[in-house]
Amino acid sequence: MNKNLNRLCKIAAADSRLIVGLMSGTSLDGLDVALCRFTGSGHDTRIEILHFDTVPFTNDFKEEIRSVFSKRTVDLEKVCVLNGWVAQQHAAIILDCLKKWKVDPSQVDLLASHGQTIYHAPKLLHPEDRFGNATMQIGDGDQLAVTTGIITLSDFRQKHIAAGGEGAPLAVYGDYFIFSKKGENRIMLNIGGIANFTYLPGNLDAMAIFSTDTGPGNTLMDAYVQLHFQIPYDKDAAVAKQGKPNEDLLNQLLQNSFFDKGFPKTTGPELFNLPYLEAAIVKAGIDAISHYDVMATINRFSAVTIVEALKRNLQEGVSYAIYTSGGGMHNPLLMQHLQELLPGYTFQTTDALEINPDAKEALLFAVLANECVAGGQTLIGNGTTDIPSVSMGKISLPG
């Protein structure tokens, strides 16, 4: 037997596994790196986050990704060369983190890499009737495995699509294993570039669980302040707080068929981007609006679309606990809007569940890797919600 396959078999059969989970989202703020100890799998999964860090990307890295990110027309050669280059940059970050944490790479069993999304094209958003759902992440798994010497699982979203899903959101699988609790209906709300939530019923009925995108989280706000204020994001909502939401613009932003579609559904910056915002300003007939008022409006826009999606799931007379994660949870104005629009509910971060909310997304991909290697088929979803019961991740061996 190939020595790496033999090692993989031993890892799968071991009582516990040391897994590095990676996540880089559409905000391009940095690479989340979580070193986790896993015991068991499925509902018996036990996790300890040993170390976590978000390593900021260099401006050069961001510019290279933005040259192909969410664009329908790009230089194909650039996409080709970036695939390996991104993995090499990620590998260097991983090795630096392990060195800082005094962990030898040979001690790590698996590396779980989300990669860098450059285009997301669910069927409901692209115009090609003869083609199905599609998504593309770069950051080649073989490059990661060879450079780090660690067995790598990557490209998780492709199996989801092959089995009938849209390639997102994938949080539902990890959320189910980590956060389900008998007797408490839970909403796991993640506000990244795009906002999404997972519903976990208190009766633990796997067939009732689902996860869906709701619309923009931070993506429009990030793009706008980067263009007009030359800052990466609106820290502490300092810009948006100086403005006032424009109701006419808000109403135009809400005029999109995406918001009327059933759950689950996915979207991305391919739809919610600066041209989308500019078109809404024109349709609203606004001759002049301050950058501060635009920021206040799109902050409110994210909150409204999140709450409207949540309300479609919340049943009157039933209690729910809402737990947040993602960069949006650090935006005080956005969180204020959510609380005002959904009175009677408390928004807590996953710190309340003893999971670092900033590490949650990286952890979830480590969960998927653990399930692929040591778990079984993930029986979840009711067959009508486009949530396939599959194990995900392509395996790359170091040599």
C-alpha positions as CSV (number, residue, x, y, z in Angstrom):
1,M,0.0,0.0,0.0
2,N,1.1,3.6,-0.7
3,K,2.7,4.9,2.5
4,N,0.5,8.0,2.5
5,L,-2.7,5.9,2.0
6,N,-1.5,3.7,4.9
7,R,-1.0,6.7,7.0
8,L,-4.5,8.0,6.0
9,C,-6.0,4.7,7.1
10,K,-4.3,5.0,10.5
11,I,-5.5,8.6,10.9
12,A,-9.1,7.5,10.1
13,A,-9.0,4.7,12.7
14,A,-7.3,6.7,15.4
15,D,-9.1,7.9,18.5
16,S,-8.3,11.5,17.8
17,R,-7.0,13.7,15.0
18,L,-5.1,17.0,14.8
19,I,-6.6,19.0,12.0
20,V,-5.8,22.5,10.7
21,G,-8.9,24.3,9.2
22,L,-8.5,27.2,6.8
23,M,-10.9,29.8,5.6
24,S,-10.6,32.8,3.4
25,G,-13.8,34.6,2.6
26,T,-15.0,37.1,0.1
27,S,-13.9,40.0,2.3
28,L,-10.2,39.1,1.6
29,D,-9.2,40.3,5.0
30,G,-6.9,37.4,5.7
31,L,-6.5,33.6,6.2
32,D,-8.2,32.1,9.2
33,V,-6.1,29.3,10.6
34,A,-7.5,27.0,13.3
35,L,-5.6,24.1,14.8
36,C,-8.2,21.7,16.3
37,R,-8.1,18.4,18.1
38,F,-11.0,16.1,17.0
39,T,-12.3,13.0,18.8
40,G,-15.0,10.9,17.2
41,S,-17.2,11.9,14.4
42,G,-20.8,12.7,13.6
43,H,-22.9,13.4,16.7
44,D,-20.1,12.0,18.8
45,T,-17.7,14.7,17.6
46,R,-15.7,16.4,20.3
47,I,-13.5,19.4,19.4
48,E,-10.9,21.5,21.1
49,I,-9.5,24.6,19.4
50,L,-5.9,24.6,20.4
51,H,-4.7,27.6,18.5
52,F,-6.3,30.2,16.2
53,D,-5.1,33.2,14.2
54,T,-6.3,35.4,11.3
55,V,-3.2,36.3,9.3
56,P,-3.9,39.5,7.2
57,F,-3.2,39.3,3.5
58,T,-0.7,41.6,1.9
59,N,-2.0,44.3,-0.4
60,D,-0.2,42.5,-3.3
61,F,-2.1,39.3,-2.5
62,K,-5.5,41.2,-2.4
63,E,-4.8,42.9,-5.7
64,E,-4.0,39.7,-7.4
65,I,-7.2,38.1,-6.2
66,R,-9.3,41.1,-7.0
67,S,-8.0,41.0,-10.6
68,V,-10.1,37.8,-11.1
69,F,-12.6,38.0,-8.3
70,S,-16.4,37.9,-9.2
71,K,-15.7,39.0,-12.8
72,R,-17.5,37.3,-15.7
73,T,-14.6,38.1,-18.0
74,V,-11.0,37.6,-16.8
75,D,-7.6,36.6,-18.1
76,L,-7.7,32.8,-18.1
77,E,-3.9,32.5,-17.8
78,K,-4.1,34.6,-14.7
79,V,-6.6,32.3,-13.1
80,C,-4.4,29.3,-14.1
81,V,-1.2,30.7,-12.4
82,L,-3.1,32.0,-9.4
83,N,-4.4,28.6,-8.5
84,G,-1.0,27.3,-7.5
85,W,0.3,30.6,-6.3
86,V,-2.5,31.1,-3.8
87,A,-1.9,27.7,-2.3
88,Q,1.8,28.5,-1.9
89,Q,1.0,31.7,-0.1
90,H,-1.5,29.8,2.2
91,A,1.1,27.1,2.8
92,A,3.7,29.7,3.9
93,I,1.1,31.2,6.4
94,I,0.3,27.7,7.7
95,L,3.9,26.8,8.3
96,D,4.6,30.2,10.0
97,C,1.6,29.6,12.3
98,L,2.7,26.1,13.2
99,K,6.2,27.4,14.0
100,K,4.8,30.2,16.2
101,W,2.6,27.6,18.0
102,K,5.6,25.3,18.3
103,V,3.8,22.5,16.5
104,D,5.8,20.4,14.0
105,P,4.0,19.9,10.7
106,S,4.6,16.1,11.0
107,Q,2.3,16.2,14.1
108,V,-0.7,17.5,12.1
109,D,-2.9,14.7,10.6
110,L,-4.9,16.7,8.1
111,L,-5.2,20.1,6.5
112,A,-8.7,21.3,5.5
113,S,-8.7,24.1,3.0
114,H,-11.7,26.0,1.7
115,G,-9.5,27.8,-0.8
116,Q,-10.3,31.3,-2.2
117,T,-13.7,31.7,-4.0
118,I,-13.3,33.7,-7.2
119,Y,-16.7,33.0,-8.7
120,H,-20.0,31.6,-7.5
121,A,-22.7,30.8,-10.1
122,P,-25.8,29.0,-8.8
123,K,-28.3,28.3,-11.6
124,L,-30.7,30.9,-10.2
125,L,-28.2,33.6,-11.0
126,H,-26.5,32.6,-14.2
127,P,-28.3,32.9,-17.6
128,E,-27.1,29.6,-19.2
129,D,-30.2,27.4,-19.2
130,R,-28.3,24.2,-20.2
131,F,-25.8,24.5,-17.4
132,G,-26.3,23.7,-13.7
133,N,-25.0,25.1,-10.5
134,A,-21.3,26.0,-10.4
135,T,-18.7,27.6,-8.1
136,M,-14.9,28.0,-8.3
137,Q,-12.3,28.1,-5.6
138,I,-8.6,28.4,-6.2
139,G,-5.7,27.4,-4.0
140,D,-4.6,23.9,-5.3
141,G,-4.7,21.1,-2.7
142,D,-1.7,19.3,-4.2
143,Q,0.4,22.4,-3.8
144,L,-0.7,22.7,-0.1
145,A,0.0,19.0,0.6
146,V,3.4,18.9,-1.0
147,T,4.6,22.2,0.4
148,T,3.4,21.5,4.0
149,G,3.9,17.8,4.0
150,I,0.4,17.4,5.4
151,I,-2.4,15.3,3.9
152,T,-4.8,17.9,2.5
153,L,-8.6,18.0,1.9
154,S,-9.8,20.8,-0.3
155,D,-12.4,21.8,-3.0
156,F,-15.3,20.8,-0.7
157,R,-18.0,22.6,-2.6
158,Q,-17.7,20.5,-5.8
159,K,-19.2,17.3,-4.2
160,H,-22.1,19.4,-2.9
161,I,-22.9,20.6,-6.4
162,A,-22.3,17.1,-7.9
163,A,-24.9,15.7,-5.5
164,G,-27.5,18.4,-6.4
165,G,-26.7,21.3,-4.1
166,E,-25.5,24.8,-5.0
167,G,-22.1,24.4,-3.4
168,A,-23.2,26.6,-0.4
169,P,-23.8,27.2,2.3
170,L,-21.8,24.3,3.8
171,A,-22.0,25.5,7.4
172,V,-25.1,23.3,7.9
173,Y,-23.1,20.1,8.2
174,G,-20.7,21.3,10.9
175,D,-23.4,23.3,12.7
176,Y,-25.5,20.2,13.0
177,F,-22.7,18.2,14.6
178,I,-21.2,20.9,16.8
179,F,-24.1,23.1,17.9
180,S,-27.4,21.0,17.9
181,K,-28.9,20.8,21.4
182,K,-32.0,18.9,22.5
183,G,-34.7,21.2,23.7
184,E,-33.3,24.4,22.2
185,N,-34.2,25.7,18.7
186,R,-31.1,27.4,17.4
187,I,-30.3,29.8,14.6
188,M,-26.6,29.9,13.7
189,L,-26.3,33.3,12.0
190,N,-23.0,33.9,10.1
191,I,-22.4,37.4,8.8
192,G,-19.5,37.3,6.4
193,G,-19.3,39.0,3.0
194,I,-22.6,37.2,2.4
195,A,-24.9,36.4,5.3
196,N,-26.3,33.0,6.0
197,F,-28.0,31.0,8.7
198,T,-28.5,27.4,9.8
199,Y,-31.7,26.3,11.5
200,L,-31.2,23.6,14.1
201,P,-34.4,22.3,15.6
202,G,-34.5,21.4,19.3
203,N,-36.0,18.0,18.5
204,L,-32.8,17.1,16.7
205,D,-34.7,16.1,13.6
206,A,-32.0,16.0,10.9
207,M,-34.6,16.2,8.2
208,A,-35.8,19.6,9.4
209,I,-32.4,21.2,9.3
210,F,-31.5,23.6,6.6
211,S,-29.0,26.4,5.8
212,T,-29.4,29.3,3.4
213,D,-27.9,32.6,2.3
214,T,-30.0,35.6,3.1
215,G,-28.2,38.3,0.9
216,P,-25.4,40.7,1.6
217,G,-23.6,40.8,4.9
218,N,-20.4,42.9,4.6
219,T,-19.7,42.7,0.9
220,L,-21.4,45.9,-0.3
221,M,-20.2,47.9,2.7
222,D,-16.6,46.7,2.3
223,A,-16.6,47.4,-1.5
224,Y,-18.0,50.9,-0.9
225,V,-15.6,52.1,1.7
226,Q,-12.6,50.6,-0.2
227,L,-13.6,52.7,-3.2
228,H,-14.6,56.0,-1.5
229,F,-12.7,56.0,1.8
230,Q,-9.6,53.9,1.0
231,I,-10.1,51.7,4.1
232,P,-10.6,47.9,4.1
233,Y,-13.8,47.9,6.0
234,D,-16.0,50.2,8.1
235,K,-14.5,49.5,11.5
236,D,-17.0,50.0,14.3
237,A,-19.4,51.4,11.7
238,A,-17.6,54.7,12.0
239,V,-18.6,55.8,8.5
240,A,-22.1,54.5,8.5
241,K,-22.9,56.1,11.9
242,Q,-22.3,59.5,10.3
243,G,-25.0,59.0,7.8
244,K,-28.8,58.4,7.7
245,P,-30.5,55.6,5.8
246,N,-32.3,56.7,2.6
247,E,-35.7,55.0,2.4
248,D,-36.0,55.4,-1.4
249,L,-32.6,53.8,-2.0
250,L,-33.3,51.1,0.5
251,N,-36.6,50.2,-1.2
252,Q,-34.8,49.9,-4.6
253,L,-32.1,47.7,-3.1
254,L,-34.8,45.4,-1.9
255,Q,-36.2,45.0,-5.4
256,N,-34.6,41.7,-6.5
257,S,-36.2,38.4,-7.2
258,F,-33.5,36.7,-5.1
259,F,-35.3,37.8,-1.9
260,D,-38.6,36.1,-3.0
261,K,-37.1,32.7,-3.7
262,G,-37.5,29.8,-1.3
263,F,-34.9,28.3,1.0
264,P,-32.2,27.2,0.6
265,K,-30.5,29.6,-1.9
266,T,-27.1,31.0,-2.4
267,T,-25.7,34.2,-3.8
268,G,-22.5,36.3,-3.8
269,P,-20.7,39.5,-4.9
270,E,-21.6,38.4,-8.4
271,L,-25.0,39.9,-7.7
272,F,-24.6,42.2,-4.7
273,N,-21.8,44.5,-5.9
274,L,-21.2,48.2,-6.6
275,P,-23.0,48.1,-10.0
276,Y,-26.1,46.7,-8.2
277,L,-25.8,49.6,-5.8
278,E,-25.3,52.2,-8.5
279,A,-28.3,50.9,-10.5
280,A,-30.5,51.2,-7.3
281,I,-29.4,54.8,-6.9
282,V,-30.4,55.6,-10.4
283,K,-33.7,53.9,-10.1
284,A,-34.4,55.7,-6.9
285,G,-34.0,59.0,-8.8
286,I,-31.4,60.3,-6.3
287,D,-29.4,63.1,-7.9
288,A,-27.0,63.5,-5.0
289,I,-26.4,61.4,-1.9
290,S,-23.5,61.6,0.5
291,H,-21.2,58.6,0.9
292,Y,-22.1,58.5,4.6
293,D,-25.8,58.2,3.8
294,V,-25.1,55.4,1.3
295,M,-23.1,53.5,3.9
296,A,-25.9,54.0,6.4
297,T,-28.4,52.7,3.9
298,I,-26.5,49.6,2.8
299,N,-25.8,48.8,6.5
300,R,-29.5,48.8,7.0
301,F,-30.1,46.9,3.8
302,S,-28.0,44.0,5.2
303,A,-29.9,44.0,8.4
304,V,-33.3,44.1,6.8
305,T,-32.6,41.2,4.4
306,I,-31.2,39.1,7.3
307,V,-34.2,39.7,9.5
308,E,-36.7,39.1,6.7
309,A,-35.1,35.8,6.0
310,L,-35.1,34.9,9.6
311,K,-38.8,35.8,10.0
312,R,-39.7,33.3,7.3
313,N,-38.3,30.6,9.6
314,L,-39.4,31.8,13.0
315,Q,-42.8,30.4,14.1
316,E,-45.0,32.4,16.4
317,G,-45.1,31.1,19.9
318,V,-41.9,29.1,19.5
319,S,-38.7,30.2,21.2
320,Y,-35.3,30.4,19.4
321,A,-31.8,31.1,20.4
322,I,-29.7,33.1,17.9
323,Y,-25.9,32.8,17.8
324,T,-23.8,34.9,15.6
325,S,-20.4,34.7,14.0
326,G,-18.5,36.3,11.1
327,G,-17.1,39.8,10.6
328,G,-20.5,41.5,10.7
329,M,-20.9,40.6,14.4
330,H,-18.3,43.3,15.1
331,N,-20.3,46.0,13.3
332,P,-22.2,47.7,16.2
333,L,-24.7,49.5,13.9
334,L,-25.6,46.4,12.0
335,M,-26.1,44.5,15.2
336,Q,-28.2,47.4,16.5
337,H,-30.4,47.3,13.4
338,L,-30.9,43.5,13.8
339,Q,-32.0,43.9,17.4
340,E,-34.4,46.7,16.5
341,L,-35.9,44.8,13.6
342,L,-36.2,41.6,15.7
343,P,-37.3,42.7,19.2
344,G,-37.8,39.9,21.7
345,Y,-34.7,38.0,20.5
346,T,-31.2,38.1,21.9
347,F,-28.2,37.9,19.6
348,Q,-25.3,36.1,21.2
349,T,-22.0,35.1,19.7
350,T,-20.9,31.5,19.6
351,D,-18.6,32.4,22.6
352,A,-21.7,31.5,24.6
353,L,-21.3,27.9,23.2
354,E,-17.5,27.9,24.0
355,I,-16.5,28.3,20.3
356,N,-14.5,31.3,19.2
357,P,-16.9,33.0,16.7
358,D,-14.0,34.3,14.6
359,A,-12.6,30.7,14.3
360,K,-16.0,29.1,13.5
361,E,-15.7,29.1,9.7
362,A,-12.2,27.6,9.7
363,L,-13.4,25.1,12.3
364,L,-16.4,24.0,10.1
365,F,-14.1,23.0,7.2
366,A,-12.0,21.0,9.7
367,V,-15.2,19.3,10.7
368,L,-15.9,18.4,7.0
369,A,-12.4,17.0,6.7
370,N,-12.9,14.9,9.8
371,E,-16.2,13.6,8.5
372,C,-14.7,12.7,5.1
373,V,-11.9,10.7,6.7
374,A,-13.4,9.3,9.9
375,G,-17.1,9.7,9.6
376,G,-19.8,8.4,7.4
377,Q,-22.5,9.8,5.1
378,T,-24.0,12.9,6.5
379,L,-27.8,12.2,6.7
380,I,-29.3,15.6,6.7
381,G,-32.0,17.6,4.9
382,N,-35.4,16.3,3.6
383,G,-34.6,15.6,0.0
384,T,-36.5,18.7,-1.2
385,T,-34.2,21.4,0.2
386,D,-31.2,20.7,-2.0
387,I,-29.1,19.8,1.0
388,P,-27.4,16.6,-0.2
389,S,-26.3,13.9,2.3
390,V,-22.6,13.6,1.2
391,S,-19.1,13.6,2.6
392,M,-17.0,16.3,1.0
393,G,-13.4,17.1,0.2
394,K,-10.8,16.0,-2.4
395,I,-7.8,14.3,-0.8
396,S,-4.3,15.3,-1.8
397,L,-1.3,13.3,-0.6
398,P,2.1,14.9,0.2
399,G,4.1,12.6,-2.1
